[in-house]
């Protein structure tokens, strides 16, 4: 057993074990590649603090706001309006300068890097087969499949993202991260099950394939490319890090470590159409296309996560809630959220270590949809 395998096993992920002592220091427990603070750091301005609601509505019930904050082991809650902090609260091991593991919030960062690589000509277009760039086994899931389908979690790969099932595919991906093979080898051999572009099945392997695409197309590490294209221009103020597999490949589907204040900058960037203080960091059209479910199987209630349908729709590695407010969110397990409501000029970050997450494959323990309701209540308080 490798040291990395041993460390992951000791964490006890998805077993009900408390994780707040771990999620703030995974960068010191596992191999990483560092992101350095920007040479032109952007500090958020602070405005008048808003009062958050005592209650919120979910599934026809009135719920306690404080009970949910505590019960989901919230470490950070950051509320921005027009790029100004209107509420900031930390608990447990969280803090304004404390890095936290992104889980699948990382997927939305990878999507932004794909868009930049397309704009720069490293990738000809997203209707190209991803196998034109990434080595895969003939006839495997990603052989001949368009980059667009992979972006939209519609690759057709056989996959089960059930965190309560230790035999599911996502655990095999974690094993590759820990040294049982490599992440690139895992991507190369994924098995096809469905016709690409017909079903949205949430698949962390798809994101790992996209990261391999960025690395192969740019001939740079994911960290190096992100440092130049996102971390530096967005004025990230704190050190960050990507977790690595045994071969030195970034764990792109979940392994980004950053502070709440720096995570918020991706939300604000996308809220502003990819523009950051006069600099078009991500192409505006890419941002628009990323946060719209453009096919029936991508609409809210259609994507499959594990064994169930998810209430949100899906874009280019972004989740889209139902409704007409144009909201979108980066979402990770254990209730990590970077949630954007353009109609309220709001970005909300919730970093968490919900210890019940993944102990079943149901909303009753995972609270993904309820976190959406909780954050909407925050935004409604901002509106009022």
C-alpha positions as CSV (number, residue, x, y, z in Angstrom):
1,X,0.0,0.0,0.0
2,X,1.4,3.4,-1.0
3,X,1.6,6.3,1.5
4,X,-1.0,8.1,-0.6
5,X,-3.4,5.1,-0.5
6,X,-2.9,4.8,3.2
7,X,-3.7,8.5,3.8
8,X,-6.9,8.4,1.7
9,X,-8.0,5.3,3.6
10,X,-7.4,7.0,6.9
11,X,-9.7,9.9,5.9
12,X,-12.7,7.6,5.9
13,X,-14.5,9.5,3.2
14,X,-18.2,8.8,2.8
15,X,-18.3,6.8,6.0
16,X,-19.9,9.4,8.3
17,X,-16.6,10.4,9.9
18,X,-16.2,14.1,10.5
19,X,-14.0,15.7,7.9
20,X,-13.5,19.4,8.9
21,X,-10.1,18.7,10.3
22,X,-9.1,17.1,7.0
23,X,-10.6,19.3,4.3
24,X,-8.6,22.4,5.4
25,X,-5.2,20.5,5.1
26,X,-5.4,18.0,2.3
27,X,-2.8,20.0,0.5
28,X,-0.3,19.1,3.3
29,X,-1.4,15.4,3.5
30,X,-1.2,14.5,-0.2
31,X,1.1,15.3,-3.2
32,X,0.3,18.7,-4.8
33,X,1.4,21.2,-7.3
34,X,1.2,24.8,-6.0
35,X,-0.7,27.8,-7.4
36,X,1.0,31.0,-6.2
37,X,-0.9,34.2,-5.3
38,X,-1.3,36.7,-8.1
39,X,1.2,39.6,-8.5
40,X,-1.8,41.9,-8.6
41,X,-4.0,40.5,-5.8
42,X,-7.7,41.5,-5.8
43,X,-9.1,42.1,-2.3
44,X,-12.9,42.2,-2.1
45,X,-14.4,45.4,-0.8
46,X,-16.6,45.0,2.3
47,X,-20.1,46.6,2.5
48,X,-22.9,46.7,5.0
49,X,-23.5,43.2,6.5
50,X,-26.9,41.8,5.7
51,X,-28.9,39.8,8.2
52,X,-29.5,36.2,7.1
53,X,-32.9,34.6,7.4
54,X,-33.9,32.6,10.5
55,X,-35.7,30.0,8.2
56,X,-36.0,28.8,4.7
57,X,-38.4,26.6,2.8
58,X,-37.6,23.2,1.4
59,X,-39.9,20.3,0.3
60,X,-42.9,22.0,1.7
61,X,-41.4,22.5,5.1
62,X,-40.0,25.5,7.0
63,X,-36.5,24.7,8.1
64,X,-34.1,26.3,10.6
65,X,-31.3,28.2,8.8
66,X,-28.9,27.8,11.7
67,X,-29.6,24.1,12.1
68,X,-28.7,23.5,8.5
69,X,-25.6,25.7,8.7
70,X,-24.4,23.6,11.7
71,X,-25.8,20.3,10.6
72,X,-24.0,20.3,7.3
73,X,-20.7,21.2,9.0
74,X,-20.4,24.5,7.2
75,X,-16.9,26.0,7.3
76,X,-17.4,29.1,5.2
77,X,-20.4,31.1,4.0
78,X,-19.5,34.1,1.8
79,X,-22.1,36.4,0.2
80,X,-21.1,38.9,-2.5
81,X,-23.3,41.5,-4.1
82,X,-21.8,43.4,-7.1
83,X,-18.4,42.1,-6.0
84,X,-18.8,43.5,-2.5
85,X,-18.8,41.2,0.6
86,X,-22.2,41.6,2.3
87,X,-21.9,38.6,4.6
88,X,-18.9,36.4,5.7
89,X,-19.0,33.7,8.3
90,X,-16.6,31.0,9.2
91,X,-16.9,28.0,11.5
92,X,-15.1,24.8,12.5
93,X,-11.7,24.9,10.8
94,X,-12.6,27.5,8.2
95,X,-11.2,31.0,7.9
96,X,-10.6,33.7,5.3
97,X,-7.1,32.4,4.6
98,X,-7.8,28.7,5.0
99,X,-7.7,26.6,1.8
100,X,-10.5,24.1,1.4
101,X,-10.8,21.1,-0.9
102,X,-13.1,22.0,-3.9
103,X,-14.4,18.5,-4.6
104,X,-16.3,18.8,-7.9
105,X,-16.3,22.6,-7.8
106,X,-13.0,22.0,-9.6
107,X,-14.9,20.8,-12.7
108,X,-16.1,24.3,-13.4
109,X,-12.5,25.6,-13.3
110,X,-11.4,22.9,-15.8
111,X,-14.3,23.9,-18.1
112,X,-13.0,27.5,-18.1
113,X,-9.6,26.3,-19.0
114,X,-11.0,24.3,-21.9
115,X,-12.8,27.5,-23.2
116,X,-9.6,29.5,-23.0
117,X,-7.6,26.8,-24.8
118,X,-10.2,26.8,-27.6
119,X,-10.0,30.6,-27.9
120,X,-6.2,30.4,-28.1
121,X,-6.3,27.8,-30.8
122,X,-4.8,25.0,-28.9
123,X,-8.1,23.1,-29.4
124,X,-9.7,23.5,-32.8
125,X,-13.3,23.2,-31.6
126,X,-15.4,21.3,-29.2
127,X,-17.1,19.2,-31.9
128,X,-13.7,17.6,-32.5
129,X,-13.3,14.1,-31.0
130,X,-11.5,14.3,-27.7
131,X,-9.5,11.3,-28.9
132,X,-7.8,13.5,-31.5
133,X,-5.9,15.0,-28.5
134,X,-6.0,12.4,-25.7
135,X,-4.7,8.8,-26.1
136,X,-7.5,6.3,-25.5
137,X,-8.0,2.6,-26.1
138,X,-9.7,1.8,-29.5
139,X,-13.4,1.4,-29.0
140,X,-13.3,2.7,-25.4
141,X,-15.7,5.4,-24.1
142,X,-13.8,8.4,-25.3
143,X,-12.8,7.1,-28.7
144,X,-14.4,9.4,-31.3
145,X,-16.6,11.2,-28.8
146,X,-16.9,15.0,-29.2
147,X,-15.4,17.3,-26.6
148,X,-18.9,18.9,-26.3
149,X,-20.4,15.6,-25.2
150,X,-17.7,15.2,-22.6
151,X,-18.2,18.8,-21.4
152,X,-21.9,18.1,-20.9
153,X,-21.4,14.8,-19.1
154,X,-23.0,13.0,-22.0
155,X,-20.0,11.0,-23.2
156,X,-21.9,7.7,-23.1
157,X,-19.4,6.2,-20.8
158,X,-20.5,3.5,-18.4
159,X,-20.4,5.1,-15.0
160,X,-21.8,5.0,-11.5
161,X,-21.1,8.1,-9.3
162,X,-22.6,6.5,-6.1
163,X,-20.5,7.6,-3.2
164,X,-22.3,5.1,-0.9
165,X,-21.1,2.1,-3.0
166,X,-17.4,1.3,-2.6
167,X,-17.5,-0.7,-5.8
168,X,-18.7,2.2,-7.9
169,X,-16.7,3.8,-10.7
170,X,-15.9,6.9,-8.8
171,X,-14.1,4.8,-6.2
172,X,-12.0,3.2,-8.9
173,X,-11.1,6.7,-10.1
174,X,-10.0,7.5,-6.5
175,X,-7.9,4.3,-6.5
176,X,-6.1,5.6,-9.6
177,X,-5.5,8.8,-7.8
178,X,-3.9,6.9,-5.0
179,X,-1.5,5.0,-7.2
180,X,-3.4,2.0,-8.5
181,X,-2.5,2.8,-12.1
182,X,-2.7,6.4,-13.2
183,X,-5.6,8.8,-13.9
184,X,-4.6,8.9,-17.6
185,X,-4.6,5.1,-17.8
186,X,-8.0,5.1,-16.2
187,X,-9.4,7.6,-18.8
188,X,-8.0,5.6,-21.6
189,X,-9.8,2.4,-20.7
190,X,-13.3,3.6,-19.6
191,X,-16.1,1.5,-21.2
192,X,-18.8,2.9,-23.5
193,X,-22.4,2.1,-22.5
194,X,-24.7,4.6,-24.3
195,X,-24.7,6.6,-27.5
196,X,-22.9,9.9,-26.9
197,X,-25.1,12.9,-26.7
198,X,-28.3,11.1,-25.7
199,X,-28.1,10.9,-21.8
200,X,-26.5,13.1,-19.2
201,X,-24.9,10.8,-16.6
202,X,-22.7,12.6,-14.1
203,X,-19.2,11.2,-14.5
204,X,-16.0,12.5,-12.8
205,X,-14.1,10.5,-15.4
206,X,-15.4,13.0,-18.1
207,X,-13.7,15.9,-16.2
208,X,-10.5,13.9,-15.9
209,X,-10.6,13.4,-19.7
210,X,-11.0,17.2,-20.2
211,X,-8.0,17.9,-18.0
212,X,-5.9,15.5,-20.1
213,X,-7.2,17.4,-23.1
214,X,-6.0,20.7,-21.8
215,X,-2.6,19.2,-20.8
216,X,-2.1,17.5,-24.2
217,X,-3.4,20.5,-26.3
218,X,-1.3,23.1,-24.5
219,X,1.7,21.0,-23.7
220,X,1.6,22.4,-20.2
221,X,0.5,21.1,-16.8
222,X,-3.0,21.9,-15.7
223,X,-1.6,23.9,-12.8
224,X,0.8,25.9,-15.0
225,X,-1.9,26.8,-17.5
226,X,-4.4,27.7,-14.7
227,X,-1.7,29.8,-13.0
228,X,-1.4,32.0,-16.1
229,X,-4.9,32.0,-17.4
230,X,-7.0,32.2,-14.2
231,X,-5.0,32.5,-11.0
232,X,-2.9,35.5,-12.0
233,X,-5.5,37.6,-13.9
234,X,-8.2,37.0,-11.3
235,X,-6.0,38.4,-8.6
236,X,-6.0,35.3,-6.4
237,X,-4.8,36.4,-2.9
238,X,-3.9,33.1,-1.3
239,X,-1.8,30.1,-2.3
240,X,-3.7,27.2,-3.9
241,X,-2.8,23.7,-4.9
242,X,-4.0,20.8,-7.1
243,X,-3.8,17.3,-5.7
244,X,-1.7,15.0,-7.9
245,X,-1.8,11.3,-8.7
246,X,1.3,9.1,-8.4
247,X,2.3,10.1,-12.0
248,X,2.1,13.8,-11.3
249,X,-1.3,14.4,-13.0
250,X,-3.7,16.8,-11.4
251,X,-6.8,15.3,-9.8
252,X,-8.9,17.5,-12.0
253,X,-12.3,16.2,-11.0
254,X,-12.0,17.2,-7.3
255,X,-8.6,18.1,-6.2
256,X,-8.4,21.9,-6.1
257,X,-7.5,23.6,-2.8
258,X,-8.4,27.3,-2.5
259,X,-9.9,29.8,0.0
260,X,-13.6,30.8,-0.1
261,X,-12.7,34.3,-1.2
262,X,-10.7,33.0,-4.2
263,X,-13.3,30.4,-5.1
264,X,-15.8,33.3,-5.3
265,X,-13.7,34.9,-8.1
266,X,-14.7,32.2,-10.6
267,X,-18.4,32.9,-9.8
268,X,-18.0,36.6,-10.2
269,X,-16.0,36.1,-13.4
270,X,-18.9,34.1,-14.9
271,X,-21.5,36.5,-13.5
272,X,-19.8,39.2,-15.5
273,X,-19.6,37.2,-18.8
274,X,-16.0,36.1,-18.4
275,X,-14.8,39.7,-18.0
276,X,-12.6,40.7,-15.1
277,X,-12.0,44.5,-14.6
278,X,-11.9,45.2,-18.3
279,X,-10.0,42.0,-19.2
280,X,-11.8,39.3,-21.1
281,X,-10.4,36.3,-19.3
282,X,-12.9,33.7,-20.6
283,X,-14.7,34.3,-23.9
284,X,-18.1,35.7,-23.4
285,X,-19.8,33.2,-25.7
286,X,-18.1,30.3,-23.9
287,X,-19.6,31.6,-20.6
288,X,-23.0,31.9,-22.1
289,X,-22.9,28.4,-23.6
290,X,-21.5,26.9,-20.4
291,X,-24.5,27.8,-18.2
292,X,-27.4,26.8,-20.5
293,X,-28.7,23.3,-20.8
294,X,-29.1,23.1,-24.6
295,X,-30.7,19.7,-25.1
296,X,-33.7,17.9,-23.6
297,X,-31.5,15.4,-21.7
298,X,-29.6,18.3,-20.0
299,X,-32.7,20.0,-18.6
300,X,-33.4,20.2,-14.9
301,X,-34.5,16.8,-13.5
302,X,-32.8,14.8,-16.4
303,X,-29.2,14.4,-15.4
304,X,-28.4,11.2,-13.5
305,X,-26.1,11.2,-10.5
306,X,-25.5,7.8,-9.0
307,X,-28.9,6.1,-8.8
308,X,-31.1,9.2,-9.0
309,X,-32.1,12.1,-11.1
310,X,-30.8,15.5,-10.1
311,X,-33.1,18.5,-9.9
312,X,-30.6,20.8,-11.7
313,X,-29.8,20.9,-15.4
314,X,-26.3,20.7,-16.8
315,X,-24.1,22.8,-19.1
316,X,-20.3,22.7,-19.6
317,X,-19.4,21.4,-16.2
318,X,-21.8,23.8,-14.5
319,X,-25.2,23.0,-12.8
320,X,-28.3,25.0,-13.7
321,X,-31.2,25.2,-11.3
322,X,-34.8,25.3,-12.7
323,X,-36.4,28.7,-13.0
324,X,-36.1,31.9,-14.9
325,X,-33.4,33.7,-12.9
326,X,-30.5,32.5,-14.9
327,X,-28.8,30.9,-11.9
328,X,-25.9,28.5,-12.2
329,X,-23.6,26.7,-9.7
330,X,-20.4,24.8,-9.3
331,X,-21.2,22.0,-6.9
332,X,-19.0,19.4,-5.1
333,X,-19.7,16.6,-2.7
334,X,-19.9,17.4,1.0
335,X,-21.9,20.5,0.0
336,X,-19.3,22.7,-1.7
337,X,-21.1,25.4,-3.7
338,X,-20.2,28.5,-5.8
339,X,-23.7,29.7,-6.6
340,X,-24.4,32.6,-8.9
341,X,-27.7,34.5,-9.4
342,X,-27.2,37.2,-12.1
343,X,-30.5,38.8,-11.5
344,X,-29.5,39.6,-7.9
345,X,-25.8,40.4,-8.9
346,X,-25.0,37.7,-6.3
347,X,-22.3,35.1,-5.8
348,X,-22.5,32.8,-2.8
349,X,-19.8,30.4,-1.6
350,X,-20.6,27.6,0.8
351,X,-17.7,25.3,1.9
352,X,-18.7,22.4,4.0
353,X,-17.8,19.0,5.3
354,X,-21.3,17.4,5.7
355,X,-20.3,14.2,7.5
356,X,-23.4,12.3,6.4
357,X,-22.6,12.9,2.7
358,X,-22.3,9.7,0.7
359,X,-23.5,7.4,3.6
360,X,-26.5,6.9,1.3
361,X,-27.3,7.9,-2.2
362,X,-30.2,10.1,-1.2
363,X,-31.1,13.7,-0.5
364,X,-31.8,12.8,3.1
365,X,-28.1,12.6,3.8
366,X,-26.5,14.5,0.9
367,X,-28.6,17.7,1.0
368,X,-27.5,18.8,-2.4
369,X,-31.0,20.2,-3.4
370,X,-31.6,21.5,0.1
371,X,-28.3,23.5,0.0
372,X,-29.7,25.1,-3.2
373,X,-32.8,26.2,-1.2
374,X,-30.7,27.4,1.7
375,X,-28.6,29.6,-0.7
376,X,-31.6,30.9,-2.5
377,X,-32.9,32.1,0.9
378,X,-29.6,33.9,1.4
379,X,-30.0,35.6,-2.0
380,X,-33.6,36.5,-1.2
381,X,-32.4,38.2,2.0
382,X,-29.9,40.1,-0.1
383,X,-32.7,41.2,-2.5
384,X,-34.9,42.4,0.4
